[in-house]
Amino acid sequence: MKKKATNQNFAHIPLAKIEPGTYQRPTKAEQVNNIVKNFDEAKLGTLTVSRRDGKYYIIDGAHRLSALRTLGYTHAICEILTGLTPEQEAAYFRNQGQDKRALRPLDLFKAGLIANDEICLQIDEIIKDHSFQIGFAYKDFSQIGAVQALFTIVDDYGSVVLDDTLYFITKAWAGISRAVCSESLLGVAEFISKHGDVAFNGRLNNSFTAVWGDYREIIVKTTSSQKARKHFCRVLVARYNKGLGAKSKKRLVCAD
C-alpha cells in the first residue's frame, strides 16, 4: 500500500496561531457579522487548516474563524492536514467540500468520549453533575448545544469555572433555554473568573430577559472587532450593580 503524503487529525488549537492563506478570498465583514448575529455552535462545523513550517494556515472556514474571534473564542476544534505544499493547499481550497460532510464540535466531543480524551471526559462529568446533557440545539434548558463554548471555558478559565458557571446559570435562570447559549455561557464564565462567588448571592436571579435584551442592544451597536463575552460580562455587572448606591462597597467594577 502506498504511504499517504497527506495526514489528517483533529485537535483543539488556539485561534491566534491560525494564519490566512495567500489564495484565500477576501473576508467579507457582512458575512462575518451574519454568522455572529445568527451564531449556532451546533451548525458551526470544524475549521480546516494546514500545518507546515510550525504554523497553521486556514483552508476552509475563514469567515467562521473571524466570527469566532469576534465572539471572544480563543480556541476551536480543527481538522489539521499535514504534508501539503502551498500549491496543494490552494488546490484543496478550490475543491473543498465536494466529497465531505463537515464534522461538528458535537461529533468530535462524542468521539473524544469514546477515545477517553481527558478534557472531553472532564466536561462530560461536569455537565452531568448539573443535570445537563449535550444536545444539537437550544431546544430546552437541559440541552447544551454550545460544545465549543464548553471547551473554551475550560481552556481559558479552567474546569472549576465551568462548574461554577453551570451552577450559577442553574440557580439563577433555570428553565430558560437561551441561558445555555454560547454567549451566555462565555459571558457568565468571564463574570465568575473576575468576580467569583459574588455571583451567587441572588442579585442576578430571574434577570435573564433583561440581561439578554441589554446584551443584544450592545451587540447591534458595536463593531465586529468587539468581544461578545466581555459585553455580556459588562451587562451582568451593570445588572448586578442596579439599585446599589454609587458609594456602596458591594458595587462591582467592570475591568477588562
N, C-alpha and C positions, 0 to 999 in steps of 0.2 A: 504494500500500500504506500502510495506517495505521501510523504510528510507535508502537512499543511504549512503554507508560508504565512498565513494569517491565523492568529489565535484570538479567541473571544472569551471574555469572562465578565462578571458583573461585580461592581463594588460601589460603596458609598464614598464619594470623593468630594473634597472642598470645591465650591464653585469658583473660588479665587484662582484655582490652578488651571481652569479651563480657558483656552485662548481661541480666538476666531481663526478660521482657515482663510487663506487668500482667495479661495474660489467661492466663498460664501456670498450670497446675495445680500444687499444692504438690509439691515434690520429695520422694519417699519414700526415707528412709535405707535401708530394706530392699532396695529395687530397686537403688539405687546400690551397696550392698555386694555384691549378687548379681552385678552387672556386673563389679565389681572382682575378686571371687573366681573368676569364670569368664572372665576377660578374654581376648579373642582379637582382635587387631587386624584379622585378615582378615575378621572379621564386623562391624567397627565401623561402616562406612558413613561418611557425611560429616554434619557438623552444618550446619543451615540457619539463616542469620542474615539480618537485615535491617539495612542500613546507612542511617542517617539522622541528621542533625544531628551528624555526625562520630563517631557511636557505633555499636556492633554490638549488636543485640538478638536473643537466641536465639528461634527459631521452632520448630525441630524438633531435639530432642537434649539437653534439659535434664539428664536423668539420665546420659547418656553424657558430657556436659560435666563434671558433678560427679565422675564416675568417673575421667575423665582427670586432673582436678586432684588427686584422691586418689592416683593412681598416680604423680604427680610430673611429668606432662606440662605443658609451658608453651605449646605451640602445637598447632594442629590444622588439617587441611585442611577448609575450609568452603565450602559453596555460599552465595554472597553475593548477596542480592537488593537492588536499589536502586529507588527511586521509589515505595515503599509508604508509605501513611499508617499510623498506629497501628491504625485501623479495618480497613484492608486486611490488615495483618499478622494481626490476630485472625481474620479470615475465612480467610486462608491456613492458619492454625494449625488451624482447625476441619476443613478439607478436606485436610490434608496426607496424603500417601501414597496417595491414591486412584488417581492416574494415573502414578505414577513408581516407578522402582526405584532405590534409593539407590546412588550411586557409592561404591566402596570406595577407601581410600588406594592400594591396588594399581592400580585403574583409572586414578586420577589420576597415579600415578607413570609408568605406561606412556605415557599421553597426554603427560606432561611430557617424556619422552624424545623422542618424535616432534616435539614443539614446540621442541626444543633448549633446554629450561629449564636454566639453569646449575647449579642445585642438584641437580636430578634426574640430570644428566649426571655431576656430581661424585660423587654417591652410587653411581651405576652403575659408574663406573670403580673406586672403592674396593672395592666388594663383589666385583667380578670379579678384582681383584688378589689376593684371599684365597680364590679358588675358590668363592665363594658365588653364588647366584642368588636372585632374588625368587620366592617361591612363595606358594601360597594358605594353607598351614597348616604347622605344625611336624611334618612327617612324617619328615624326616631332617635330619641336621646341615647339609647343604649348602643347604637351603632356608630362607630368611628370610621369614617372613610378617609380621613386625612392621615394616611400612613406616613407620608413624607414628613409631616409636622412632628410626629412622634419621634422619628429618627433625629430630626433637627434639634428638638428639645434635649434629648439625651446627649447629642454631640456638643451642644453649646452650653448647657447648664448642668447636666448630669441626671442620673436616674432619680435622685431624691426630689428634684424639682418637678420631674414628670409626675411622680407620685403625688406631690403636693398640688400640682395643677389639677389633676383629676379629682382630688379630694375637694378642692375649693369649688370647682365647677359643679360637682355633685351636690355640695352643701348649699351653694348659692342659687344655682339655676337648674335644678333637677327638672327633667321633663321637656326642656327647650332644645329641640334638635339642633338649631343653629349654634348653640353654645359649644358644640364639639366640632365646629368647622375649623379649618386651618388657622384663620386669622384670630379666632378666639383662643384656641389652644396656645398659639405662639405668643399672643399678647398677654395672656394670663401668666404664662411661664416667665416672660420678661418682667412682669409686675412682681411676681414672687421672688425672682432672683435679686431684685433690687430692694424689696420692702419686707420680705419674709412673712412671718406668721401674722403680721398686722392684717393681712387679707382675711383672716378667719374670724374676725370679731363681729361680723354681721352687717357692717355698714354697706356692703355691696350686695346683700341678699335681695332677691326679687327685682334686680335693677337691669336685667339684660336688655329689655326692649329699649330703654333709654340709652344704655351704653352703645348698643348696635346702631341706633339712629344717629347718635353723635359721631360715631366712628365713620359711618357711611358719608356723612356730610363732610367730614375732613378729607376723606379719600377723594371725593369728587373735586375738591378744590385744590388738591396738591398735584405735583408733577410726578412722573413715573420714577424719578430717582429717589423718592422718599421711601422709608422703610415702614411697611404696614404694621409690623408687630410693635414698633415704637409708638405709632399713632394710637393703636389700641391700648397700649400701656398708659399713654397720656390721658386718654379718655377715662380709664379706670381710676387714675389718680385724681382727676377732676371730679369724678362722681364720688369718690371716697371723701374728698375734702368738702363736698357740698354740705352747707349748714354749719360748718366749723368756722369759728371766728378767725379773723386774719392773724391774730396773735396766738391762736391755740397751738399747744405743743403737739397735738395729735395730727396736725396737718402734715401731709407728705409733700416732698419736693420732687418734682419730675426732673431727674438728671439723666442725660444721655450717656 
